[in-house]
Amino acid sequence: MINVYEFIENTRVEGPGLRYCIYLQGCSIRCRGCNVPETWNSNNQLYTVEEISSKVLSNLKIEGVTFSGGEPFDQAKELSALAAILKGHGLSITVFTGYTLDYLKNSNNQDYLNLLNHVDLLIDGPFDLSKKTLKKPLVGSSNQDYHFLTDRYSIDDINKENKLEFHLKNDGKVMVLGIYDKEKLDLLLDDI
């Protein structure tokens, strides 16, 4: 079972191209200043690998899937099984993680290594509030980096600047995606 916070069926701000983003629930890292601390604890919105793969594969517009968090590597075993199915259907895999690639590779954790074997683009490193930046696309702090683990993508496939998306959820709430200055966005939304 995979613990999910939110499914975003179509996004262009969570990796290269049009993507299906799965925000995972549960995070053992818990970076100070995290934009989505509501994903830290488990919420028991559980799905099987088959349920999620069916949801994703019904979207014929996307070129890939992004695992974000929460912390994807906290559910590495299950996500590895899901990634294998999705890659088998020609979709790319992007993962945002608070761990570093070196840590994951040297951990001797087979589940981590299995998931890494399916990843095309890994964006790694904990969010560091003292290194917060809006100038580096897809990342929140300058210590975070891109790792192109296959030849599917290169730096040329990354948006040259950060973008913002607003998604209206079924419950009427608005979800904001992308890298942004939360304080400035809050002021803007207060004015609206």
C-alpha positions as CSV (number, residue, x, y, z in Angstrom):
1,M,0.0,0.0,0.0
2,I,1.1,3.5,-0.8
3,N,0.2,6.4,1.5
4,V,-0.9,9.4,-0.7
5,Y,-1.5,13.0,0.2
6,E,-2.7,14.2,-3.2
7,F,-2.9,13.2,-6.9
8,I,-2.3,16.0,-9.5
9,E,-3.4,14.6,-12.8
10,N,-1.8,17.2,-15.1
11,T,1.1,19.6,-14.1
12,R,3.9,21.3,-15.8
13,V,5.7,22.5,-12.7
14,E,6.7,19.2,-11.1
15,G,9.3,18.1,-13.7
16,P,9.8,18.1,-17.4
17,G,6.8,18.2,-19.7
18,L,3.2,17.3,-18.8
19,R,3.2,15.1,-15.7
20,Y,1.1,13.2,-13.3
21,C,2.3,14.1,-9.8
22,I,1.8,11.9,-6.7
23,Y,2.3,13.7,-3.5
24,L,3.1,11.1,-0.9
25,Q,2.1,11.2,2.8
26,G,4.7,10.7,5.5
27,C,8.2,12.3,5.8
28,S,11.0,11.2,8.1
29,I,13.2,14.2,7.2
30,R,10.9,17.1,8.1
31,C,12.9,20.1,6.8
32,R,12.5,23.3,8.7
33,G,10.5,25.7,6.5
34,C,9.0,23.0,4.4
35,N,6.2,24.2,2.1
36,V,4.0,21.2,2.7
37,P,4.4,20.1,6.4
38,E,0.9,18.7,6.2
39,T,2.5,15.7,4.3
40,W,4.8,14.8,7.3
41,N,2.4,12.5,9.3
42,S,0.7,9.5,8.0
43,N,-3.0,10.0,7.0
44,N,-3.9,6.5,6.0
45,Q,-5.2,7.5,2.5
46,L,-3.8,4.2,1.2
47,Y,-3.8,2.8,-2.3
48,T,-2.5,-0.3,-3.9
49,V,0.2,-0.2,-6.6
50,E,-2.4,-1.5,-9.0
51,E,-5.0,1.2,-8.1
52,I,-2.4,4.0,-8.6
53,S,-1.0,2.6,-11.8
54,S,-4.5,2.3,-13.2
55,K,-5.3,6.0,-12.3
56,V,-2.0,7.1,-13.9
57,L,-2.3,5.0,-17.1
58,S,-5.8,6.2,-17.8
59,N,-4.3,9.7,-18.4
60,L,-3.1,9.5,-22.0
61,K,-1.8,13.1,-22.2
62,I,1.2,12.8,-19.8
63,E,4.8,11.9,-20.6
64,G,5.8,11.0,-17.1
65,V,5.1,10.8,-13.4
66,T,6.6,12.7,-10.5
67,F,6.9,11.3,-6.9
68,S,7.1,14.2,-4.4
69,G,6.3,14.5,-0.8
70,G,6.3,13.8,1.9
71,E,9.4,11.7,1.4
72,P,9.2,9.2,-1.5
73,F,12.1,7.1,-0.3
74,D,10.1,6.4,2.9
75,Q,8.0,4.2,0.6
76,A,10.7,3.1,-1.7
77,K,9.7,-0.5,-1.9
78,E,6.1,0.2,-3.0
79,L,7.2,3.1,-5.3
80,S,9.8,0.9,-7.0
81,A,7.0,-1.6,-7.9
82,L,4.8,1.3,-9.2
83,A,7.7,2.9,-11.1
84,A,8.5,-0.5,-12.8
85,I,4.9,-0.7,-14.1
86,L,4.8,3.0,-15.3
87,K,8.2,2.7,-17.0
88,G,7.0,-0.4,-18.7
89,H,4.3,1.8,-20.4
90,G,6.9,4.3,-21.6
91,L,6.4,6.9,-18.9
92,S,9.4,8.8,-17.3
93,I,9.9,9.0,-13.5
94,T,11.0,12.1,-11.6
95,V,11.5,12.0,-7.9
96,F,12.0,14.9,-5.4
97,T,13.8,13.7,-2.3
98,G,15.2,15.3,0.8
99,Y,18.0,12.7,0.8
100,T,21.1,13.2,-1.3
101,L,22.0,10.9,-4.1
102,D,25.2,9.9,-2.4
103,Y,23.3,8.9,0.7
104,L,20.8,6.8,-1.2
105,K,23.5,5.1,-3.2
106,N,25.7,4.4,-0.1
107,S,22.9,3.4,2.2
108,N,23.0,-0.3,1.4
109,N,19.2,-0.1,1.4
110,Q,18.0,-2.4,-1.5
111,D,14.6,-0.7,-1.7
112,Y,16.3,2.7,-2.3
113,L,18.5,1.2,-4.9
114,N,15.6,-0.5,-6.7
115,L,13.7,2.8,-6.8
116,L,16.7,4.6,-8.1
117,N,17.0,2.1,-11.0
118,H,13.7,3.4,-12.3
119,V,14.3,7.1,-11.9
120,D,15.1,9.3,-14.9
121,L,15.5,12.6,-13.0
122,L,16.2,12.8,-9.3
123,I,16.1,16.2,-7.6
124,D,17.8,15.7,-4.3
125,G,18.8,17.3,-1.0
126,P,16.9,18.6,2.1
127,F,15.3,22.0,1.9
128,D,17.6,24.4,3.7
129,L,15.9,27.5,4.8
130,S,19.2,29.4,5.0
131,K,19.8,28.7,1.3
132,K,16.2,29.4,0.1
133,T,16.2,30.5,-3.5
134,L,13.6,31.3,-6.2
135,K,16.3,31.5,-8.9
136,K,16.9,27.8,-9.5
137,P,14.0,26.0,-11.3
138,L,12.2,23.2,-9.5
139,V,14.1,23.6,-6.2
140,G,13.5,25.5,-3.0
141,S,17.1,25.9,-1.8
142,S,20.4,26.2,-3.6
143,N,21.9,23.0,-2.1
144,Q,19.3,20.9,-4.0
145,D,20.4,19.6,-7.3
146,Y,19.4,17.7,-10.5
147,H,20.7,14.2,-11.3
148,F,19.9,12.9,-14.7
149,L,20.1,9.1,-14.1
150,T,19.2,8.1,-17.6
151,D,19.5,9.8,-21.0
152,R,15.8,10.6,-21.1
153,Y,16.2,14.2,-19.9
154,S,19.0,16.8,-19.7
155,I,19.3,20.3,-18.2
156,D,17.7,21.6,-21.4
157,D,14.4,19.9,-20.4
158,I,14.1,21.8,-17.2
159,N,12.1,25.0,-17.3
160,K,14.4,28.0,-17.3
161,E,12.4,29.8,-14.6
162,N,10.1,28.8,-11.8
163,K,6.4,28.6,-12.7
164,L,3.3,28.6,-10.6
165,E,0.1,26.6,-11.1
166,F,-3.2,26.8,-9.3
167,H,-5.4,23.7,-9.2
168,L,-9.0,23.7,-8.1
169,K,-9.7,20.6,-6.0
170,N,-13.0,18.8,-5.8
171,D,-13.7,20.2,-2.4
172,G,-13.4,23.8,-3.7
173,K,-10.0,24.4,-2.2
174,V,-7.1,25.8,-4.3
175,M,-3.8,24.0,-4.4
176,V,-0.7,26.0,-5.4
177,L,2.1,24.1,-7.2
178,G,5.6,25.2,-8.0
179,I,8.3,27.2,-6.4
180,Y,7.1,30.5,-5.0
181,D,7.6,33.0,-2.2
182,K,4.8,31.9,0.3
183,E,4.7,35.3,2.1
184,K,4.2,37.2,-1.2
185,L,1.6,34.7,-2.5
186,D,-0.3,35.0,0.8
187,L,-0.4,38.8,0.4
188,L,-1.6,38.5,-3.2
189,L,-4.3,36.1,-2.2
190,D,-5.4,38.2,0.7
191,D,-5.9,41.1,-1.7
192,I,-8.0,38.9,-4.0
